[in-house]
Amino acid sequence: MLWYILKLVILLPLIGGLAWASLKFAKRMEGRFGTAPGARAVKIVETQMLSPTLRLAVLEFHGREILVSVSKTGLVRLAEAPARPRTDAAED
């Protein structure tokens, strides 16, 4: 019984530390292999859930805002308009 508790005390923090280190490493490598934060062509402006399987999303792409319906079967473009000027301040 003592041997089991000793192994548990040693291995549990070791496994937790390895999981934490792998998450930190993946986060650090994400910046090197992904795109730069400001260089994305598509931005999600807003989403609205209509039902558990259906939601609306506004995507910004090359100066256009595109309204799409998102479901299990895929995306459907509903409307398109010029992008509105964005303000960084929170609107109350």
N, CA, C and O atoms as a printed pandas DataFrame, in Angstrom:
     atom_number atom_name residue_name chain_id  residue_number  x_coord  y_coord  z_coord
0              1         N          MET        A               1    0.827   -1.190    0.000
1              2        CA          MET        A               1    0.000    0.000    0.000
2              3         C          MET        A               1    0.876    1.260    0.000
3              4         O          MET        A               1    0.580    2.233   -0.694
4              5         N          LEU        A               2    1.927    1.227    0.766
5              6        CA          LEU        A               2    2.826    2.376    0.830
6              7         C          LEU        A               2    3.490    2.623   -0.518
7              8         O          LEU        A               2    3.684    3.769   -0.923
8              9         N          TRP        A               3    3.843    1.527   -1.220
9             10        CA          TRP        A               3    4.475    1.659   -2.535
10            11         C          TRP        A               3    3.515    2.338   -3.526
11            12         O          TRP        A               3    3.950    3.170   -4.322
12            13         N          TYR        A               4    2.228    1.999   -3.490
13            14        CA          TYR        A               4    1.222    2.600   -4.369
14            15         C          TYR        A               4    1.099    4.104   -4.110
15            16         O          TYR        A               4    1.061    4.891   -5.056
16            17         N          ILE        A               5    1.039    4.501   -2.864
17            18        CA          ILE        A               5    0.913    5.925   -2.516
18            19         C          ILE        A               5    2.168    6.675   -2.917
19            20         O          ILE        A               5    2.078    7.804   -3.399
20            21         N          LEU        A               6    3.335    6.079   -2.732
21            22        CA          LEU        A               6    4.590    6.710   -3.127
22            23         C          LEU        A               6    4.638    6.943   -4.639
23            24         O          LEU        A               6    5.036    8.015   -5.095
24            25         N          LYS        A               7    4.226    5.924   -5.419
25            26        CA          LYS        A               7    4.185    6.098   -6.872
26            27         C          LYS        A               7    3.186    7.177   -7.265
27            28         O          LYS        A               7    3.457    7.965   -8.171
28            29         N          LEU        A               8    2.045    7.226   -6.605
29            30        CA          LEU        A               8    1.024    8.224   -6.897
30            31         C          LEU        A               8    1.536    9.634   -6.607
31            32         O          LEU        A               8    1.310   10.555   -7.391
32            33         N          VAL        A               9    2.218    9.795   -5.489
33            34        CA          VAL        A               9    2.744   11.115   -5.111
34            35         C          VAL        A               9    3.817   11.573   -6.096
35            36         O          VAL        A               9    3.938   12.771   -6.353
36            37         N          ILE        A              10    4.585   10.660   -6.644
37            38        CA          ILE        A              10    5.650   11.027   -7.579
38            39         C          ILE        A              10    5.116   11.206   -8.995
39            40         O          ILE        A              10    5.451   12.187   -9.658
40            41         N          LEU        A              11    4.292   10.276   -9.468
41            42        CA          LEU        A              11    3.873   10.291  -10.865
42            43         C          LEU        A              11    2.766   11.301  -11.180
43            44         O          LEU        A              11    2.740   11.857  -12.278
44            45         N          LEU        A              12    1.870   11.543  -10.254
45            46        CA          LEU        A              12    0.778   12.477  -10.534
46            47         C          LEU        A              12    1.278   13.895  -10.818
47            48         O          LEU        A              12    0.855   14.479  -11.816
48            49         N          PRO        A              13    2.154   14.480   -9.995
49            50        CA          PRO        A              13    2.696   15.796  -10.356
50            51         C          PRO        A              13    3.548   15.771  -11.628
51            52         O          PRO        A              13    3.581   16.750  -12.375
52            53         N          LEU        A              14    4.236   14.654  -11.873
53            54        CA          LEU        A              14    5.044   14.537  -13.079
54            55         C          LEU        A              14    4.156   14.574  -14.326
55            56         O          LEU        A              14    4.473   15.273  -15.289
56            57         N          ILE        A              15    3.063   13.840  -14.314
57            58        CA          ILE        A              15    2.142   13.833  -15.460
58            59         C          ILE        A              15    1.481   15.199  -15.622
59            60         O          ILE        A              15    1.336   15.686  -16.743
60            61         N          GLY        A              16    1.082   15.815  -14.521
61            62        CA          GLY        A              16    0.497   17.163  -14.587
62            63         C          GLY        A              16    1.484   18.179  -15.138
63            64         O          GLY        A              16    1.110   19.039  -15.935
64            65         N          GLY        A              17    2.735   18.087  -14.723
65            66        CA          GLY        A              17    3.766   18.994  -15.223
66            67         C          GLY        A              17    4.033   18.805  -16.703
67            68         O          GLY        A              17    4.234   19.777  -17.431
68            69         N          LEU        A              18    4.035   17.551  -17.154
69            70        CA          LEU        A              18    4.227   17.291  -18.581
70            71         C          LEU        A              18    3.061   17.832  -19.404
71            72         O          LEU        A              18    3.276   18.380  -20.485
72            73         N          ALA        A              19    1.835   17.687  -18.913
73            74        CA          ALA        A              19    0.676   18.230  -19.621
74            75         C          ALA        A              19    0.758   19.752  -19.692
75            76         O          ALA        A              19    0.499   20.338  -20.743
76            77         N          TRP        A              20    1.116   20.392  -18.584
77            78        CA          TRP        A              20    1.238   21.852  -18.551
78            79         C          TRP        A              20    2.340   22.318  -19.510
79            80         O          TRP        A              20    2.153   23.283  -20.251
80            81         N          ALA        A              21    3.480   21.635  -19.493
81            82        CA          ALA        A              21    4.596   22.016  -20.365
82            83         C          ALA        A              21    4.241   21.837  -21.835
83            84         O          ALA        A              21    4.626   22.659  -22.666
84            85         N          SER        A              22    3.517   20.778  -22.166
85            86        CA          SER        A              22    3.138   20.585  -23.570
86            87         C          SER        A              22    2.155   21.655  -24.028
87            88         O          SER        A              22    2.222   22.091  -25.177
88            89         N          LEU        A              23    1.248   22.088  -23.162
89            90        CA          LEU        A              23    0.334   23.179  -23.526
90            91         C          LEU        A              23    1.080   24.489  -23.729
91            92         O          LEU        A              23    0.796   25.225  -24.674
92            93         N          LYS        A              24    2.031   24.786  -22.851
93            94        CA          LYS        A              24    2.842   26.003  -23.007
94            95         C          LYS        A              24    3.659   25.954  -24.297
95            96         O          LYS        A              24    3.759   26.954  -25.008
96            97         N          PHE        A              25    4.240   24.799  -24.598
97            98        CA          PHE        A              25    5.032   24.645  -25.810
98            99         C          PHE        A              25    4.158   24.817  -27.054
99           100         O          PHE        A              25    4.568   25.470  -28.013
100          101         N          ALA        A              26    2.967   24.239  -27.043
101          102        CA          ALA        A              26    2.057   24.371  -28.186
102          103         C          ALA        A              26    1.637   25.830  -28.371
103          104         O          ALA        A              26    1.538   26.302  -29.503
104          105         N          LYS        A              27    1.393   26.536  -27.292
105          106        CA          LYS        A              27    1.016   27.947  -27.372
106          107         C          LYS        A              27    2.161   28.781  -27.955
107          108         O          LYS        A              27    1.925   29.689  -28.752
108          109         N          ARG        A              28    3.383   28.476  -27.563
109          110        CA          ARG        A              28    4.537   29.209  -28.072
110          111         C          ARG        A              28    4.784   28.912  -29.551
111          112         O          ARG        A              28    5.147   29.813  -30.308
112          113         N          MET        A              29    4.595   27.681  -29.963
113          114        CA          MET        A              29    4.818   27.298  -31.356
114          115         C          MET        A              29    3.687   27.776  -32.276
115          116         O          MET        A              29    3.876   27.875  -33.488
116          117         N          GLU        A              30    2.531   28.068  -31.713
117          118        CA          GLU        A              30    1.394   28.519  -32.510
118          119         C          GLU        A              30    1.726   29.801  -33.265
119          120         O          GLU        A              30    1.326   29.956  -34.419
120          121         N          GLY        A              31    2.432   30.696  -32.648
121          122        CA          GLY        A              31    2.805   31.943  -33.294
122          123         C          GLY        A              31    3.802   31.765  -34.427
123          124         O          GLY        A              31    3.805   32.547  -35.378
124          125         N          ARG        A              32    4.632   30.763  -34.340
125          126        CA          ARG        A              32    5.653   30.549  -35.371
126          127         C          ARG        A              32    5.089   29.905  -36.622
127          128         O          ARG        A              32    5.514   30.230  -37.730
128          129         N          PHE        A              33    4.147   29.005  -36.463
129          130        CA          PHE        A              33    3.635   28.271  -37.610
130          131         C          PHE        A              33    2.304   28.798  -38.107
131          132         O          PHE        A              33    1.909   28.481  -39.230
132          133         N          GLY        A              34    1.598   29.589  -37.316
133          134        CA          GLY        A              34    0.333   30.172  -37.733
134          135         C          GLY        A              34    0.568   31.515  -38.401
135          136         O          GLY        A              34    1.710   31.900  -38.655
136          137         N          THR        A              35   -0.506   32.220  -38.682
137          138        CA          THR        A              35   -0.384   33.549  -39.266
138          139         C          THR        A              35   -0.168   34.571  -38.161
139          140         O          THR        A              35   -0.474   34.315  -36.997
140          141         N          ALA        A              36    0.353   35.710  -38.527
141          142        CA          ALA        A              36    0.546   36.782  -37.569
142          143         C          ALA        A              36   -0.820   37.296  -37.116
143          144         O          ALA        A              36   -1.771   37.241  -37.895
144          145         N          PRO        A              37   -0.949   37.793  -35.883
145          146        CA          PRO        A              37   -2.250   38.203  -35.379
146          147         C          PRO        A              37   -2.947   39.264  -36.231
147          148         O          PRO        A              37   -4.173   39.237  -36.335
148          149         N          GLY        A              38   -2.222   40.183  -36.835
149          150        CA          GLY        A              38   -2.841   41.233  -37.625
150          151         C          GLY        A              38   -2.993   40.896  -39.096
151          152         O          GLY        A              38   -3.545   41.701  -39.846
152          153         N          ALA        A              39   -2.527   39.735  -39.539
153          154        CA          ALA        A              39   -2.499   39.426  -40.954
154          155         C          ALA        A              39   -3.641   38.516  -41.406
155          156         O          ALA        A              39   -3.574   37.959  -42.501
156          157         N          ARG        A              40   -4.662   38.355  -40.613
157          158        CA          ARG        A              40   -5.769   37.475  -40.988
158          159         C          ARG        A              40   -6.692   38.180  -41.968
159          160         O          ARG        A              40   -6.996   39.362  -41.808
160          161         N          ALA        A              41   -7.132   37.453  -42.973
161          162        CA          ALA        A              41   -8.010   38.022  -43.992
162          163         C          ALA        A              41   -9.474   37.976  -43.562
163          164         O          ALA        A              41  -10.263   38.831  -43.966
164          165         N          VAL        A              42   -9.845   36.989  -42.749
165          166        CA          VAL        A              42  -11.234   36.831  -42.324
166          167         C          VAL        A              42  -11.324   37.079  -40.826
167          168         O          VAL        A              42  -10.551   36.520  -40.047
168          169         N          LYS        A              43  -12.276   37.925  -40.427
169          170        CA          LYS        A              43  -12.511   38.196  -39.010
170          171         C          LYS        A              43  -13.974   37.928  -38.704
171          172         O          LYS        A              43  -14.848   38.280  -39.497
172          173         N          ILE        A              44  -14.250   37.309  -37.567
173          174        CA          ILE        A              44  -15.622   37.110  -37.118
174          175         C          ILE        A              44  -16.021   38.364  -36.341
175          176         O          ILE        A              44  -15.463   38.653  -35.283
176          177         N          VAL        A              45  -16.987   39.098  -36.874
177          178        CA          VAL        A              45  -17.418   40.343  -36.256
178          179         C          VAL        A              45  -18.412   40.068  -35.140
179          180         O          VAL        A              45  -18.297   40.628  -34.050
180          181         N          GLU        A              46  -19.397   39.203  -35.409
181          182        CA          GLU        A              46  -20.448   38.937  -34.434
182          183         C          GLU        A              46  -21.105   37.596  -34.752
183          184         O          GLU        A              46  -21.169   37.190  -35.913
184          185         N          THR        A              47  -21.589   36.914  -33.721
185          186        CA          THR        A              47  -22.367   35.698  -33.913
186          187         C          THR        A              47  -23.638   35.783  -33.079
187          188         O          THR        A              47  -23.665   36.427  -32.031
188          189         N          GLN        A              48  -24.681   35.130  -33.553
189          190        CA          GLN        A              48  -25.967   35.101  -32.842
190          191         C          GLN        A              48  -26.544   33.698  -32.966
191          192         O          GLN        A              48  -26.737   33.207  -34.078
192          193         N          MET        A              49  -26.820   33.049  -31.846
193          194        CA          MET        A              49  -27.385   31.706  -31.879
194          195         C          MET        A              49  -28.897   31.804  -32.051
195          196         O          MET        A              49  -29.574   32.485  -31.280
196          197         N          LEU        A              50  -29.421   31.123  -33.062
197          198        CA          LEU        A              50  -30.865   31.105  -33.305
198          199         C          LEU        A              50  -31.515   29.866  -32.700
199          200         O          LEU        A              50  -32.636   29.943  -32.196
200          201         N          SER        A              51  -30.839   28.744  -32.744
201          202        CA          SER        A              51  -31.303   27.498  -32.142
202          203         C          SER        A              51  -30.057   26.681  -31.812
203          204         O          SER        A              51  -28.952   27.087  -32.170
204          205         N          PRO        A              52  -30.207   25.540  -31.139
205          206        CA          PRO        A              52  -29.013   24.753  -30.805
206          207         C          PRO        A              52  -28.206   24.293  -32.023
207          208         O          PRO        A              52  -27.014   24.012  -31.898
208          209         N          THR        A              53  -28.833   24.213  -33.187
209          210        CA          THR        A              53  -28.103   23.750  -34.370
210          211         C          THR        A              53  -27.916   24.826  -35.424
211          212         O          THR        A              53  -27.348   24.549  -36.480
212          213         N          LEU        A              54  -28.378   26.054  -35.172
213          214        CA          LEU        A              54  -28.311   27.101  -36.189
214          215         C          LEU        A              54  -27.866   28.415  -35.563
215          216         O          LEU        A              54  -28.371   28.826  -34.518
216          217         N          ARG        A              55  -26.911   29.065  -36.223
217          218        CA          ARG        A              55  -26.488   30.386  -35.759
218          219         C          ARG        A              55  -26.180   31.270  -36.950
219          220         O          ARG        A              55  -25.884   30.786  -38.042
220          221         N          LEU        A              56  -26.255   32.578  -36.723
221          222        CA          LEU        A              56  -25.887   33.570  -37.731
222          223         C          LEU        A              56  -24.529   34.129  -37.361
223          224         O          LEU        A              56  -24.211   34.281  -36.182
224          225         N          ALA        A              57  -23.734   34.431  -38.366
225          226        CA          ALA        A              57  -22.419   35.014  -38.127
226          227         C          ALA        A              57  -22.162   36.103  -39.156
227          228         O          ALA        A              57  -22.529   35.972  -40.324
228          229         N          VAL        A              58  -21.528   37.177  -38.708
229          230        CA          VAL        A              58  -21.096   38.250  -39.600
230          231         C          VAL        A              58  -19.583   38.134  -39.711
231          232         O          VAL        A              58  -18.864   38.225  -38.716
232          233         N          LEU        A              59  -19.108   37.930  -40.944
233          234        CA          LEU        A              59  -17.686   37.798  -41.223
234          235         C          LEU        A              59  -17.217   39.021  -41.988
235          236         O          LEU        A              59  -17.915   39.503  -42.879
236          237         N          GLU        A              60  -16.039   39.525  -41.646
237          238        CA          GLU        A              60  -15.445   40.632  -42.393
238          239         C          GLU        A              60  -14.344   40.057  -43.278
239          240         O          GLU        A              60  -13.441   39.369  -42.801
240          241         N          PHE        A              61  -14.433   40.351  -44.578
241          242        CA          PHE        A              61  -13.469   39.818  -45.534
242          243         C          PHE        A              61  -13.200   40.870  -46.599
243          244         O          PHE        A              61  -14.101   41.225  -47.359
244          245         N          HIS        A              62  -11.974   41.372  -46.662
245          246        CA          HIS        A              62  -11.535   42.363  -47.648
246          247         C          HIS        A              62  -12.497   43.552  -47.745
247          248         O          HIS        A              62  -12.939   43.918  -48.834
248          249         N          GLY        A              63  -12.810   44.142  -46.600
249          250        CA          GLY        A              63  -13.632   45.336  -46.590
250          251         C          GLY        A              63  -15.115   45.090  -46.808
251          252         O          GLY        A              63  -15.865   46.039  -47.037
252          253         N          ARG        A              64  -15.551   43.859  -46.744
253          254        CA          ARG        A              64  -16.964   43.513  -46.900
254          255         C          ARG        A              64  -17.416   42.753  -45.656
255          256         O          ARG        A              64  -16.643   41.993  -45.073
256          257         N          GLU        A              65  -18.663   42.960  -45.255
257          258        CA          GLU        A              65  -19.268   42.171  -44.193
258          259         C          GLU        A              65  -20.225   41.185  -44.829
259          260         O          GLU        A              65  -21.092   41.568  -45.615
260          261         N          ILE        A              66  -20.069   39.921  -44.491
261          262        CA          ILE        A              66  -20.866   38.862  -45.095
262          263         C          ILE        A              66  -21.657   38.176  -43.982
263          264         O          ILE        A              66  -21.078   37.696  -43.007
264          265         N          LEU        A              67  -22.982   38.133  -44.132
265          266        CA          LEU        A              67  -23.850   37.450  -43.181
266          267         C          LEU        A              67  -24.023   36.013  -43.645
267          268         O          LEU        A              67  -24.454   35.764  -44.771
268          269         N          VAL        A              68  -23.684   35.059  -42.767
269          270        CA          VAL        A              68  -23.794   33.645  -43.119
270          271         C          VAL        A              68  -24.622   32.916  -42.071
271          272         O          VAL        A              68  -24.676   33.304  -40.904
272          273         N          SER        A              69  -25.258   31.856  -42.524
273          274        CA          SER        A              69  -25.977   30.946  -41.646
274          275         C          SER        A              69  -25.077   29.741  -41.423
275          276         O          SER        A              69  -24.573   29.158  -42.383
276          277         N          VAL        A              70  -24.873   29.364  -40.178
277          278        CA          VAL        A              70  -23.982   28.266  -39.834
278          279         C          VAL        A              70  -24.814   27.144  -39.228
279          280         O          VAL        A              70  -25.519   27.355  -38.241
280          281         N          SER        A              71  -24.734   25.954  -39.814
281          282        CA          SER        A              71  -25.450   24.791  -39.288
282          283         C          SER        A              71  -24.553   23.576  -39.407
283          284         O          SER        A              71  -23.402   23.682  -39.831
284          285         N          LYS        A              72  -25.082   22.418  -39.032
285          286        CA          LYS        A              72  -24.304   21.181  -39.125
286          287         C          LYS        A              72  -23.951   20.843  -40.567
287          288         O          LYS        A              72  -22.930   20.206  -40.828
288          289         N          THR        A              73  -24.793   21.269  -41.499
289          290        CA          THR        A              73  -24.552   20.938  -42.905
290          291         C          THR        A              73  -23.570   21.882  -43.572
291          292         O          THR        A              73  -23.069   21.562  -44.650
292          293         N          GLY        A              74  -23.271   23.035  -42.976
293          294        CA          GLY        A              74  -22.290   23.941  -43.560
294          295         C          GLY        A              74  -22.689   25.398  -43.438
295          296         O          GLY        A              74  -23.496   25.763  -42.583
296          297         N          LEU        A              75  -22.117   26.232  -44.304
297          298        CA          LEU        A              75  -22.358   27.681  -44.323
298          299         C          LEU        A              75  -23.197   28.045  -45.536
299          300         O          LEU        A              75  -23.048   27.462  -46.610
300          301         N          VAL        A              76  -24.090   29.031  -45.348
301          302        CA          VAL        A              76  -24.876   29.561  -46.447
302          303         C          VAL        A              76  -24.779   31.081  -46.376
303          304         O          VAL        A              76  -25.116   31.680  -45.354
304          305         N          ARG        A              77  -24.319   31.708  -47.463
305          306        CA          ARG        A              77  -24.224   33.169  -47.492
306          307         C          ARG        A              77  -25.624   33.746  -47.649
307          308         O          ARG        A              77  -26.362   33.367  -48.558
308          309         N          LEU        A              78  -25.984   34.665  -46.756
309          310        CA          LEU        A              78  -27.317   35.255  -46.774
310          311         C          LEU        A              78  -27.313   36.676  -47.328
311          312         O          LEU        A              78  -28.212   37.049  -48.082
312          313         N          ALA        A              79  -26.304   37.474  -46.958
313          314        CA          ALA        A              79  -26.262   38.866  -47.408
314          315         C          ALA        A              79  -24.831   39.361  -47.363
315          316         O          ALA        A              79  -23.962   38.756  -46.734
316          317         N          GLU        A              80  -24.602   40.490  -48.053
317          318        CA          GLU        A              80  -23.269   41.080  -48.103
318          319         C          GLU        A              80  -23.422   42.591  -48.133
319          320         O          GLU        A              80  -24.338   43.110  -48.772
320          321         N          ALA        A              81  -22.532   43.304  -47.448
321          322        CA          ALA        A              81  -22.582   44.763  -47.396
322          323         C          ALA        A              81  -21.172   45.294  -47.161
323          324         O          ALA        A              81  -20.298   44.551  -46.715
324          325         N          PRO        A              82  -20.942   46.581  -47.459
325          326        CA          PRO        A              82  -19.631   47.167  -47.139
326          327         C          PRO        A              82  -19.410   47.151  -45.629
327          328         O          PRO        A              82  -20.358   47.288  -44.856
328          329         N          ALA        A              83  -18.171   46.986  -45.218
329          330        CA          ALA        A              83  -17.857   46.939  -43.789
330          331         C          ALA        A              83  -18.057   48.306  -43.159
331          332         O          ALA        A              83  -17.742   49.340  -43.749
332          333         N          ARG        A              84  -18.591   48.284  -41.944
333          334        CA          ARG        A              84  -18.767   49.526  -41.176
334          335         C          ARG        A              84  -17.448   49.880  -40.505
335          336         O          ARG        A              84  -16.660   48.992  -40.183
336          337         N          PRO        A              85  -17.200   51.173  -40.292
337          338        CA          PRO        A              85  -16.000   51.545  -39.532
338          339         C          PRO        A              85  -16.109   51.010  -38.103
339          340         O          PRO        A              85  -17.142   51.168  -37.452
340          341         N          ARG        A              86  -15.052   50.386  -37.626
341          342        CA          ARG        A              86  -15.073   49.775  -36.293
342          343         C          ARG        A              86  -14.517   50.743  -35.266
343          344         O          ARG        A              86  -13.541   51.444  -35.533
344          345         N          THR        A              87  -15.128   50.785  -34.103
345          346        CA          THR        A              87  -14.620   51.563  -32.978
346          347         C          THR        A              87  -14.067   50.599  -31.952
347          348         O          THR        A              87  -14.657   49.548  -31.701
348          349         N          ASP        A              88  -12.927   50.949  -31.351
349          350        CA          ASP        A              88  -12.299   50.073  -30.368
350          351         C          ASP        A              88  -12.930   50.226  -28.996
351          352         O          ASP        A              88  -12.807   49.330  -28.161
352          353         N          ALA        A              89  -13.605   51.346  -28.744
353          354        CA          ALA        A              89  -14.234   51.565  -27.450
354          355         C          ALA        A              89  -15.479   50.696  -27.320
355          356         O          ALA        A              89  -16.205   50.482  -28.291
356          357         N          ALA        A              90  -15.714   50.204  -26.121
357          358        CA          ALA        A              90  -16.907   49.372  -25.883
358          359         C          ALA        A              90  -18.144   50.245  -25.907
359          360         O          ALA        A              90  -18.159   51.338  -25.342
360          361         N          GLU        A              91  -19.171   49.761  -26.559
361          362        CA          GLU        A              91  -20.416   50.514  -26.651
362          363         C          GLU        A              91  -21.351   50.046  -25.542
363          364         O          GLU        A              91  -21.615   48.852  -25.401
364          365         N          ASP        A              92  -21.851   51.007  -24.750
365          366        CA          ASP        A              92  -22.743   50.655  -23.626
366          367         C          ASP        A              92  -24.157   50.943  -23.993
367          368         O          ASP        A              92  -25.062   50.719  -23.190
